[in-house]
Amino acid sequence: TVFNNIFTKSKIQHITVLYFLFFLLSFHRFYWCIQMKDSQYKSIFNYIYAKS
C-alpha cells in the first residue's frame, strides 16, 4: 500500500510536470506568433472569438 501510494503521487507529479511543460511550450508559441505576425494572428484570434 505504501509503495502504491508513492507510485500514485509520483505519477500525479509527472503528469503535472508534463502539463506545465506543454503549457510553457504553447505559451512560447503563442508569444512568438504575437511577436512575429501580429496582425495576422490578431485576425485569426478575432475570427475564433467571433465564432464562439
N, C-alpha and C positions, 0 to 999 in steps of 0.2 A: 504493500500500500504506500509506503514512504517513497519507494523508487518510482511508483506510478505517479504520485503527486509531483515529484520533482520533474518527471518527464513532461507532464501536462504544463507545468509552469514554464519550463524551457521552451516548449512548443509554442505557447502563447507569446512569449517574449520574441521568439524567432519570427512569428507572423507579424508582430508589431514592428519589428525592425524592417522586415520586407515591405510592409505598408509605408513606413516612414521613408525608405529609400525610393519607393515608387512615387511618393508624394514630392520628394525633392527633385526627382528626375522630371516629372510632369510640370512642376513649378518652374524649373530651369528652362524647359522647352517653351512654356507659356511666356516667360520673361524674354526669352530670345526672340520669339515671334513679335512681341510688342516692340522690342528694340529694332529689329531688322526691317519688318514690314508692318509698320504701324497702321497705316490707313487701310490696307488690305485685311488685316486681322480684325480691325475695328468693324469693318463692314460685314465680315463673316460672323462676328460676335453679335452684332445688331440683328442680322438675319436669323440667327438661332434664338435670340431674345424675342424677336417678333413672332417667331413660330410657336414658342412655348406659351 
